[in-house]
Each structure stands twice: as structure tokens, then as C-alpha cells.
């Protein structure tokens, strides 16, 4: 009869062998975020459920593992939002009819082993003038809450955005606006089995913003009755940026209370090659402060530049980030920054620089550009030969 000590040793050896095999298998699995932003539109119409399924299949075949799927667009939720209905009378974008586009995307992504985050692309933007809805020149949200409109120092509420038209923004500092957006994000965590929620446009459209009557009253109450100064006044800039810090902290806490295992990410921008902090200096978006304050799990930092500039932009982006927080940083890349498509060699170089900087992955803007320019096979055959899982895959999330 074997001694109890020998029996215990054998059992320990057995479990040790299992652990060794499991560890070896885990080490053999590449861990890297390979994200892609996806907008389910064809002009002003939405993709069909079959087109969403096809996009998810092609994304899987191309070796991506995470989809940032458009969920908050042009002032509309692309899910069936009871909360939005209480504010506006609408459950979702009228052009979606009875569909729940976010739920369709979740089902198609999970059927293919893809992680999916609900991408709240429009952030504080409440309406876009390219969307025409009879009786609502600025959308149903601002029809009910006209006091929520963000304003410039001259009192105007229109913010031109390059070639895409005019945006109407919600006033960032107003407590009622912040509560609305926090609940909108939290509703997704409560109702939908997404791996994450990605916040976006948590910034001002420009420095000349924040002069709505409610924000002015808030500022005056905390500054002995003084009116907000010029848009580029440093203290006034900091005051407004701090309101965004408060919002991000509140959104993060609310989402995590609803589902602790969910990922809360953001897609800020960074375009400095030196010591500058362009997100803050131009848009009051202190995303490095979000990281320091612990109110974001991951940032896919938009750095839509060519390789020759990207190396310096990455260094600048990492400046001021604690070593223990660098795992939260990912590169936001692009294949077509303007009218000119990057070459395959340039795309390879962007990824190489990202990996060389120690970043644990990247996300590409965006699916349509990659698809329409015939780059899906390139990613499948040359970039993503070995499959990889996301480093932020939620441990408590159960795939169907």
C-alpha cells in the first residue's frame, strides 16, 4: 500500500502537470486587442440583419477580435431604449422601425466568438442637421430640453464640423445633461450582454463653448459672481475640463455598479509630437486625468497619422502615464486618413510601431474603409496570421 505522503505527492504532481499544460496553452495563445469600429449604415439607411451578420463574419475571418459597434448616433439610440422614450417619446431611431440593431449585432458577434462593445460615438452631441425629422429642427431631445443646448460666447448653438455639417451639443457641465447620459449608458449595461461600453466625444467641440445660461450660473456661483472669461482662459479651461472628469467618474461608477465585469473604454484623440496635450488644449478632454482617477479601463487613443509621424505621437501620448497604467493604452489607427489610402507597407509599419511601443493592441477606423479598399484579406493573410484574444476579455462574461 502506498504511503499517505507518497499519495499526496502524486496528487500534487498530477495537479501540477495540469497547471503546466494549461499555462503552456495560455502562453501559446496570443493576447492582443485587435479592434475595429463599425457603423451599420449605408447612406441614411441601416444595414439589414443579414448585412450585419456578413460584416461580423468578415471581421472574424480578418482576425479581429473586438468590434466597437455604433450604438448612439446622431441623437438616437440604436437599441430599444425605454429611458430615451421617457424623454422624447421615441424608443429608437425611427428609420430602424421595430428593430433592435444593437441586439442584432450582439447576437451576430457572439455567434462568431467576437467581443463587442456598444460604441457611444456621438457622446455629448444631441443632434446633427443632416438628419431631417419633420417638426423637430434640432431633434426631439432638444425640443423637450432647449435649455440643454451648448452655446458659444456669442450665444449661438451651432457647431460646424468640417464637411459633415452642423452638430448641436448638449451643455457638458449641466447636472441634468450628465444624469441623462449616465443613465443612457447604464441602461445598456443593464439590458445587453456586451463586453464593454465605449464612450466617445466626451469633450468640447472647441474652446469657445460652455456659455449656456445654466453653466454660466454654476460658474458664477463658485466664482463670487464673476462671468466666465474668454474661451482660452486657463482657469476657465480647467474648470470646464473638471466637469468632464466628474462626468466620466459618474458614468464609470454607474456602469460598474450595474455590471462590475463590463469594460468601460473611451476613444480620445492625441496628435502632439512633443510635450503638448492636444486633447486638453483644443477640446478640454483630459483623458490622462481619467486614467489617473481610475474612471476608465481602456483607451483606444485616436492617432490617425502616417508612420513617419506616428512614432513621435505615440511617445507623446505615453508621456505622463504611470508605468502601472500603461496596459490601459491602445493605439487608434486608420487606413485612410483623408482621400489617400495608406499602403500595405505603411499599415504594417503602424502596427509594428504600436507593438514596439509596448501597447497591447490597437483598433482601426473603420470597417467600411477596410472592406471597400479590399484590405480584409490583407489583414487575414498578412497581419493576423495567428489568432489573438483581447486582453480585456471579461472573465465573468458567458458566451451563449
C-alpha positions in Angstrom: 0.0 0.0 0.0 1.4 3.4 -0.9 2.1 5.7 2.0 -0.2 8.8 2.5 2.8 11.1 1.9 3.5 9.4 -1.5 -0.2 9.6 -2.4 -0.3 13.3 -1.6 2.9 13.9 -3.6 1.4 12.1 -6.6 -1.8 14.1 -6.4 0.3 17.3 -6.1 2.3 16.2 -9.1 -0.8 15.4 -11.1 -2.4 18.8 -10.5 1.0 20.5 -11.1 1.1 18.8 -14.6 -2.4 20.0 -15.3 -1.4 23.6 -14.3 1.7 23.3 -16.5 -0.3 22.2 -19.5 -2.9 24.9 -19.0 -0.2 27.6 -18.6 1.6 26.4 -21.7 -1.7 26.5 -23.7 -2.4 30.0 -22.4 1.1 31.2 -23.3 0.6 29.7 -26.8 -2.5 31.9 -27.2 -1.6 35.4 -28.4 -3.2 38.1 -26.4 -3.7 41.4 -28.3 -6.6 43.8 -28.8 -7.5 43.8 -32.5 -10.4 46.1 -32.6 -12.4 47.7 -35.4 -15.0 50.4 -35.4 -18.2 49.5 -37.2 -21.0 51.8 -38.3 -24.1 49.8 -39.6 -25.1 52.4 -42.2 -25.4 52.6 -46.0 -26.1 56.3 -46.5 -29.1 57.1 -44.4 -30.3 53.6 -44.3 -29.3 50.9 -41.8 -27.7 47.6 -42.8 -30.1 44.6 -42.7 -29.6 41.9 -40.1 -28.0 39.8 -42.9 -25.6 42.5 -43.7 -24.6 42.8 -40.0 -24.0 39.1 -39.9 -21.9 39.3 -43.1 -19.8 42.1 -41.6 -19.2 40.2 -38.4 -18.2 37.1 -40.4 -15.7 39.1 -42.5 -14.4 40.7 -39.4 -13.8 37.4 -37.7 -12.1 36.0 -40.9 -9.8 39.0 -41.0 -8.5 38.2 -37.5 -10.1 41.0 -35.5 -11.4 40.1 -32.1 -13.3 43.1 -30.9 -16.0 45.2 -32.6 -16.9 48.7 -31.4 -20.4 48.8 -32.7 -22.2 52.1 -33.2 -25.0 52.4 -30.6 -25.5 56.2 -30.0 -25.8 58.0 -33.4 -27.0 61.4 -34.5 -29.0 61.9 -31.3 -30.6 58.4 -31.5 -30.1 55.2 -29.5 -29.7 52.2 -31.8 -31.2 50.0 -29.2 -34.8 49.9 -27.8 -34.3 52.4 -25.0 -37.2 52.8 -22.6 -35.2 55.6 -20.9 -34.9 57.6 -24.1 -38.6 57.0 -24.7 -39.5 58.7 -21.4 -37.5 61.8 -22.5 -38.5 62.0 -26.2 -41.4 59.6 -27.0 -39.1 57.5 -29.2 -37.7 54.1 -28.4 -35.0 54.2 -31.1 -34.2 55.8 -34.5 -37.5 55.9 -36.4 -35.6 54.6 -39.5 -34.9 51.4 -37.5 -38.6 50.6 -37.2 -39.2 47.7 -34.8 -35.6 46.5 -35.0 -33.2 46.4 -32.1 -30.0 47.0 -34.1 -27.6 46.7 -31.1 -29.1 43.3 -30.1 -28.8 42.0 -33.6 -25.1 43.0 -33.6 -24.5 41.3 -30.3 -26.0 38.0 -31.4 -24.1 38.0 -34.7 -20.8 39.0 -33.0 -21.1 36.4 -30.2 -22.1 33.6 -32.7 -18.6 34.2 -34.2 -16.6 34.5 -31.0 -16.2 38.2 -31.3 -16.2 40.6 -28.4 -18.5 43.6 -28.8 -18.6 47.0 -27.2 -21.5 49.4 -27.5 -19.8 52.4 -29.0 -21.5 55.7 -27.9 -19.9 57.6 -30.7 -21.8 60.9 -30.5 -21.2 61.4 -26.8 -22.5 64.9 -25.9 -23.8 65.5 -29.4 -27.6 65.6 -29.3 -28.4 66.3 -33.0 -26.9 66.6 -36.5 -28.5 68.8 -39.1 -28.1 66.2 -41.8 -30.9 64.2 -40.1 -34.3 65.6 -41.1 -37.3 64.9 -38.8 -40.4 66.8 -39.5 -41.4 69.1 -36.7 -38.0 68.7 -34.9 -35.4 71.1 -36.4 -33.0 70.2 -33.6 -34.3 66.8 -32.8 -36.7 65.5 -30.1 -34.3 65.7 -27.2 -33.7 69.5 -27.6 -37.4 70.0 -28.4 -38.1 68.9 -24.8 -35.0 70.4 -23.3 -34.0 73.5 -25.2 -32.0 74.7 -22.1 -29.7 71.7 -22.7 -28.2 73.2 -25.8 -24.5 74.1 -25.5 -23.6 77.6 -26.6 -20.7 79.7 -27.7 -19.7 83.0 -26.1 -21.8 84.9 -28.6 -24.9 82.8 -27.6 -25.1 80.7 -30.8 -25.7 76.9 -30.6 -24.5 75.7 -34.0 -21.1 74.0 -34.1 -19.8 73.4 -37.7 -17.9 70.2 -38.0 -15.8 70.3 -41.2 -17.5 68.7 -44.2 -20.1 66.8 -42.2 -22.4 69.6 -41.3 -23.6 71.2 -38.1 -23.8 69.5 -34.7 -25.9 70.6 -31.7 -24.2 69.6 -28.5 -25.6 69.1 -25.0 -24.2 71.5 -22.4 -21.4 69.5 -20.8 -21.5 70.9 -17.3 -25.2 70.8 -16.6 -26.1 68.2 -14.0 -29.3 67.2 -15.8 -27.4 66.6 -19.0 -24.8 64.5 -17.2 -27.5 62.4 -15.4 -29.3 61.8 -18.8 -26.1 60.5 -20.4 -25.1 58.4 -17.4 -28.5 56.7 -17.4 -28.4 56.2 -21.1 -25.0 54.4 -20.8 -26.1 52.4 -17.7 -29.2 51.1 -19.5 -27.0 49.3 -21.9 -25.1 47.6 -19.1 -28.4 46.6 -17.5 -30.1 45.2 -20.6 -27.5 44.0 -23.1 -24.7 41.4 -22.9 -21.9 43.4 -24.3 -18.4 43.0 -23.2 -18.0 46.8 -22.9 -19.3 50.3 -23.4 -17.1 52.7 -25.2 -17.7 56.4 -24.5 -16.8 58.9 -27.2 -16.9 62.7 -27.8 -16.5 63.3 -24.0 -15.1 66.7 -25.0 -16.0 70.1 -26.0 -16.3 70.8 -29.8 -13.9 73.8 -29.3 -12.7 76.1 -26.6 -15.5 78.6 -27.4 -18.2 76.5 -25.7 -19.8 76.4 -22.3 -21.6 79.7 -22.2 -25.2 78.4 -21.8 -27.2 80.0 -19.0 -27.0 77.0 -16.6 -23.3 76.6 -16.9 -22.7 80.4 -16.5 -24.8 80.3 -13.3 -22.8 77.4 -12.0 -19.5 79.2 -12.7 -20.7 82.5 -11.2 -21.9 80.7 -8.0 -18.4 79.3 -7.5 -16.5 82.5 -8.5 -18.1 85.3 -6.5 -20.5 86.2 -9.2 -17.8 86.6 -11.9 -18.8 85.8 -15.5 -16.9 83.1 -17.4 -13.9 84.7 -19.1 -12.5 84.3 -22.6 -12.6 80.7 -24.0 -8.8 80.3 -23.7 -8.5 81.5 -20.1 -6.5 78.8 -18.3 -8.6 78.7 -15.1 -11.8 78.6 -17.1 -10.4 75.8 -19.3 -9.5 73.8 -16.2 -13.0 74.4 -14.6 -14.8 73.0 -17.7 -12.4 70.1 -18.0 -13.0 69.2 -14.4 -16.7 68.9 -15.1 -15.9 66.3 -17.8 -13.8 64.5 -15.3 -16.7 64.4 -12.9 -19.0 63.1 -15.6 -16.6 60.3 -16.6 -16.2 59.3 -13.0 -20.0 59.2 -12.5 -20.6 57.2 -15.8 -17.9 54.7 -14.9 -19.2 54.2 -11.4 -22.8 53.8 -12.5 -22.0 51.3 -15.3 -19.8 49.2 -12.9 -22.5 49.1 -10.2 -24.8 47.7 -12.8 -22.3 45.1 -14.0 -18.9 45.0 -12.4 -17.2 42.9 -15.1 -18.0 45.1 -18.0 -15.3 47.1 -19.8 -15.6 50.9 -19.8 -13.4 52.4 -22.5 -13.0 55.6 -24.4 -11.6 56.8 -27.7 -9.9 60.1 -27.1 -7.6 61.8 -29.5 -3.9 62.7 -29.4 -2.0 64.5 -32.1 1.1 66.0 -30.5 4.6 65.0 -31.3 6.1 66.9 -28.4 5.1 67.8 -24.8 1.7 69.1 -26.0 -1.6 67.7 -24.8 -3.8 68.4 -27.8 -6.9 66.7 -26.4 -6.9 69.1 -23.5 -5.6 72.2 -25.2 -8.1 72.1 -28.0 -11.1 70.2 -26.6 -10.7 70.2 -22.8 -10.5 66.4 -22.9 -8.2 65.4 -20.0 -8.2 61.7 -20.7 -5.0 61.2 -18.9 -6.8 62.5 -15.8 -9.5 59.8 -16.4 -6.8 57.2 -16.2 -5.1 58.7 -13.1 -8.5 58.9 -11.4 -9.4 55.3 -12.2 -12.5 56.1 -14.2 -11.7 54.1 -17.4 -10.5 50.6 -18.1 -9.0 51.2 -21.6 -8.4 54.0 -24.1 -8.1 53.5 -27.8 -6.3 56.7 -28.5 -7.1 58.1 -31.9 -3.7 58.8 -33.6 -4.7 58.9 -37.2 -1.3 59.9 -38.7 1.2 58.4 -41.1 4.0 56.1 -39.8 6.7 58.8 -40.0 4.8 60.9 -37.6 3.2 58.1 -35.6 6.4 57.1 -33.7 6.7 60.5 -32.1 2.9 60.8 -31.5 3.0 57.5 -29.6 5.8 58.7 -27.4 4.0 62.0 -26.7 0.8 60.0 -25.9 2.5 57.9 -23.3 4.1 60.9 -21.6 2.8 61.4 -18.1 1.1 57.9 -17.9 2.3 55.9 -14.9 4.0 52.6 -15.8 1.3 50.6 -13.9 -1.4 52.2 -16.1 0.2 51.7 -19.5 -1.7 48.5 -20.0 -4.8 50.6 -20.5 -3.4 52.3 -23.6 -4.1 51.1 -27.1 -3.5 52.7 -30.5 -6.3 54.0 -32.6 -5.1 53.6 -36.2 -6.5 54.4 -39.6 -6.1 53.1 -43.1 -7.4 56.1 -44.9 -6.9 59.4 -43.0 -8.1 61.6 -45.9 -8.6 60.9 -49.5 -5.4 58.9 -49.8 -5.3 55.3 -48.7 -2.2 54.1 -46.8 -0.1 51.5 -48.5 0.1 48.0 -47.1 3.6 48.6 -46.0 2.5 51.8 -44.1 -0.2 49.8 -42.3 2.4 47.1 -41.4 4.6 49.8 -40.0 1.9 51.4 -37.9 1.2 48.1 -36.3 4.9 47.4 -35.8 5.4 50.8 -34.1 2.4 50.2 -31.9 3.8 46.8 -30.8 7.3 48.2 -30.4 6.0 50.8 -28.0 4.7 48.1 -25.7 1.0 48.6 -26.4 -1.2 45.6 -26.1 -3.1 46.1 -29.2 -4.9 48.5 -31.5 -8.2 49.5 -33.1 -8.8 50.5 -36.7 -11.1 53.2 -38.1 -13.1 51.8 -39.7 -14.7 48.6 -41.1 -16.1 50.3 -44.3 -12.7 51.7 -45.3 -11.0 48.4 -44.8 -13.8 46.5 -46.6 -14.2 48.9 -49.5 -10.5 49.1 -50.2 -10.0 45.3 -50.3 -8.0 45.1 -47.2 -9.8 42.4 -45.3 -7.8 39.6 -47.0 -4.6 41.6 -46.3 -5.4 41.6 -42.5 -6.3 37.9 -42.6 -3.3 36.6 -44.5 -0.5 39.0 -43.6 -1.3 40.9 -40.3 -3.4 38.4 -38.3 -2.0 35.1 -39.2 -2.1 33.9 -35.6 -5.4 34.4 -33.8 -5.5 36.5 -30.6 -7.8 37.2 -27.7 -8.5 40.6 -26.2 -6.5 41.3 -23.0 -9.7 42.8 -21.6 -12.0 39.9 -22.2 -14.4 39.9 -19.3 -13.7 37.0 -17.0 -17.4 36.8 -15.8 -19.0 37.1 -19.3 -20.6 33.9 -20.5 -20.9 33.5 -24.3 -24.1 31.9 -25.5 
